[in-house]
Structure formats: C-alpha cells, structure tokens
Amino acid sequence: LLSITATLGNSLILVALHKESSLHPPSKLLYRCLATTDLLVGAVSHPLYATYWMSVVNEHWSLCRYAWVTNGVTSYALCSLSTSTLTAISVDRLLALLLGLRYREIVTLRRTYIILAIVCVVCVVAGLFFHLNYRITFWFGLIGLPSCLVISIASYTKIFCALSHHQAQVQDYAQQQPSQPNALNMVRYRKALHSALWVQLALVVCYVPLLTVEILISLHKERSPNLIIFRGIAVVIFYFNSTLNPFLYCWKISEVRQAVKQTIRQAICYA
C-alpha cells in the first residue's frame, strides 16, 4: 500500500514541478531530487522489503538474503540522499534570505547540479557499505544524520532570528513609507520557508524512531522479541515519509497544489 501511494504521489509531484515555472530553478531542482528519491523508495525499496518478509514466511532463504541486502543498500542510499537534500533546502532558504539580490547570481542551477551529484555519489558509496561492512554504514548514519539535523536546525534558527530582526525594522518603516513589492516578496519567502520546514519536521518524526531502535539493538548483545517488533513498526513509519511528503507539498506549496489539480483533471479528461 505504501509503495503504491509513494510511487503515484511522487510521480504527480514530479509532473507538477515540471509544469511549475514560478519557483527558482535551483530550489525546484532540490524538490525534484527529493520527490525522485521518494519515488524510488516507493518503487524499489518498499517492494524489496515486502519481498524480504514474504521470503522469510515462505522460508526462501536465498531470496531472503538477496532481498535483505538489496533493500538495505537501496534504502540506505536513497534515504541518505533525502536527508542530505532536505539539509540543502534549509541552507538554500538561508542563503535566499542572507544574500538578497545576489542570491540568484550565486545560487545557480549548475552549482546546484554539481552539489547534488557529489551528494549522490557519497550516498551511493555509503549504501554499498551496507553489504560490504555494515558497521561503517551504521557509523556513517550515526554521524551523518545528526550532522544534517544540526545544520538544518542552525539554518532555520538563523533564518527565524533574521526574520524577527527584519520584522522589527519593517514595523518602524512601514507606517512612513510602505514598500509593497518587498512585502509581497517576504510573504512568498515565508511560505517557501514554512513548506520546507514542514517537510523537514516530517522527516525527523519518521526517521528518529528507527534510528533510536537501531541504536538500542546495537547496544544489546541479544535481540529481544520486543525490539524486533518495535523495529518493524519503526521501519513502517520510516517508509511512510515517502508517502507523506507529496501531501505536504500540495498542502503547503500553492503552486504545486494547482499544478497537481490540473494534472489530475487532464488525466481524467484523457481517460
């Protein structure tokens, strides 16, 4: 079920982002990367995880091992890419505020492509270590995920401090000579900021339970049945993030919501 919803939902988002032209190209590229990652999680990782458990139930041990390793490599690489992309989105929002008019000159599409390519290579290599040496993968996640969260928290904290300072200045100046274009730009920026923040919070809520369970399992020499059950529940919550994100895009980004509605209408008409 999660595989179907994640695949269809993120496919719609990718079509909507392709049609949407008002978003800044580097920012749109980051969201397209995130949606593509969630799409691959739904289309590849979810079926592999289901295949693993079906092979366990039916005692197909060769298929079980293959599904477990393949699912681990793909899930780790894709989810690492999702976390890194969300961190890049938080930094992108910070740069948009701090750089002002220089933002479009410095944050270009080419530079964004280069950064995403480097991040993809690192995430794929980290995923491959799931099969080669799981402890390296575990420590990479234990260091990488908190590092991404710290960068995101620092970025959003800096953003809200700067916005608070900006609002205090605007209130002193607005009564004398209000600047409508700047006000509209700030409103649009706040909407983009809140949408990015909601997606970031959703990832934290979905990822932290699994990270916590994995740490507990690594600390216990013997795996208790309760920990295995909790891990299964945490994995479901973990995978649910790929289904949740498209709903957040439609809820918080009006341009994407309108493009999705238009796409659905066209699909119904053609059908």
N, C-alpha and C positions, 0 to 999 in steps of 0.2 A: 504493500500500500504506500509506504513512504517513498519507495523507488518511483512509483508512477507519479505521485504528486510532485516530487522534487524534479523529475525529468520534464513533465509538462509545464510546471510553474516557471522553471528557469528558462525553458525554451521560449515561453511567452515574453519573459523579461528581455531576453536577447533580441527578439524581434522588435519589441518596443524601443529598446535602446538604439537599435539600428535606424528606426524611423525618427527618433527624437534628435533634434538639431540644436536646441537651445542650451544644452549642457556644454560646459567647457570640454573640448576633446580629451585632454589628459584625465580629467575627472570621470568622464564617460568610459574611457578605456579601463580605469580601475574597477568600475562597477561591472563592466562587461567581463573582465577577468574573474571577478568574484562570482558572477552568475554562471560563467562557463565552468568554474571549479565545482560549484554546487550541482550543476547539471551532470558532470562526470561522476560526482559522488553518487547521485541518484541512479545513473545509468550503468555504472560499473561496480562501485563499492557495495551498494545495497544488495544487488543480486549475488555477488560473491559471498557476502556474509550469510545470506539466506541459504546459499548452496552449501556453505560450511556446516551449518546446523542440520540441514537435511541429510548430508552425508554422515554426520555423527549419528543421527537417529537410525539411519539405514545401514550403519557400520561399513560404509565405503571408505576405508581408511586412506587409500591412495588419493582419492578425490578430496577427502577431508584435508589432508596436508597441503595439497595444491591450492585449494580454495583459501585456506587459512593464510598461507604465505602471500598469495597474490592479493588477497583482500588487505592484509597488513601493509604491504608495500604501497598499493594504490591509495588506501585510506590515509596513511601517514603523509604521503607526498601531497595529496590534494588538500587535506585539512591544514597542513603546514602552510600551503600556499594561500588558503583562505585567511588564516591568521595574519600572515605577512601582508596580504593585500589590504586587510582592514587597518592594519597599522599604517600602511602607506596612505590610505584615505584620511586617517586622522592627521598625519603630517601634512598632507595636501591641503586640508582645511586650515591648518595653522599657517602655512605659507601664504594661502589666499588672503588671510587677514593681515599678516605682518608685511607682506611685500606690496600690497595695494595695487597700483597701476603697473608695477614691474612684474606682477605675478604671471601674466600671460607671456611675457618675454622670457622669463627664467624657466618656468614650468612648461616645457614644450612636449609635444606628442612624441618626438624622437627620444628625448631623455627618459620619458616615462616608459617607452618600449624597452629601452636598454636596462632600466632598473628592474622591470618585470622579468626580462629574460634572465638576468643574473639570479633573481629570487627563485625562478622556476628551476634552474639548474641546481641550486643549493637544496631545494626541497626534494627534487627527484633523487639526488645523491643520498640525502638523509633517509628517504623512503627505502632505497635499496639496502641500506644497512639493517633494516628490519629483518631481512633474510640472512644477511652476512654476519651481522653481530648486533643482536637485539639490545645489548647494554649500551652501545654507542647511540642507537636510536632513542633509547629511554632517556639518557642524559641530555641528548640534544633537545628532546621535548621538554625536559625538566628545566633546562636553561632558556631555551628559545621562547616557549610560551609566556613565562613570566616576564622575559625581556620585552616581548611585543606588548604585553599588557602595561608594563611600566612606561614605555614610550607613548602608548596611546593615552594613558592617564595623564602623563605630563603634558602632552599636546592639548588635550581637552581642558586641563586645568589652566594652562597658559591662555587658551582661547577665551574661556569664561572670565578670567581676570582682565584681559584686554577689552572684552565687550563691556564689562562693568565700568571700566575706566572711560571707554568711548561713550557709553550712555550718559555718564555724568557730564561729559563735555558737551554732548548734544543738547541736553536739557538746558544748559546755560545759554546756548547759542540759538536754539530753535525758536524761542519767542521773539528774538530780534530779527532773524533772517533765516527762515526755514529753507532747507535745501531738499526739494522733493526727489530729484534723481538719486542723491546719496541715500535718502531714507528708503527708497524702493530697493536699492542695491543691498542695503543692510538687512532688510526684511527677507530678501531672497537668500542671502548668505545664511541667515539664522535658520531658514527652512532646510537648506542643504546640510547645515551643521546638525540639526536635530535628527534628520533622517540617518546620517552617518552614525550618530551616537546610539540610536535605537538598534541599528544592525550590530554595532559593537557590543552593546549590552546583551543582545540575544546570543551572540557567540559565547560570551563569558558564562552566561547561565547554562548553556548547553554543553560547554566543554569542561567546566570545572568539576562536575560530579565524576566524570570518567577519569580525569587527572588525579582526583583525590583517591578513587578506588585503586588505580594503578599504583599509587604510592603506598597504600595500605597493603596491597598484595605483595609488593616488593619487600616490605618490612617483615612480613610473616613468612616463616620458612614453610609452613604447611598451609595450603589453601583451604580455608573452611568453606562449607557449602553456602553460608550466608554471603561471603564475599563474592562467590561466583554468581549468585543471584543478583546481588547489587551491581556487579559489573555488567550483567546482561541488561538491567534496567538503565544503567548509565550509558551503555552503547546506543540504546534506542533513543535516549534524549540527545545524545551526541549527533546521531544521524538526522534527528528531527530538525536540526538547524538548517539543513539544505532545503527543507520544505517550508520552513518559517520565513526565510529571507524574502522570497517573492512577495509574500503577503505584506511584509514590512515596506518593500519598495512601493507597492501600489498604495499603501496607506499613507506613507509619509512624503512621497515624491509625486506631486500632482501631474507633472508632465508624463511620467511613466504610466501613471494610472490612466490618463486619457489615451495614450498610445496603446495600452493593453486592451481597453474597451473597444477602440477602433479595430484592432486586430481580430478580436473575438467576433465583432459584428461582420467583418469581411469574411471570416471563416464560415460563419453561419449562412451568409448570403451565397457564397460559392457552393456550400453543401446543398 
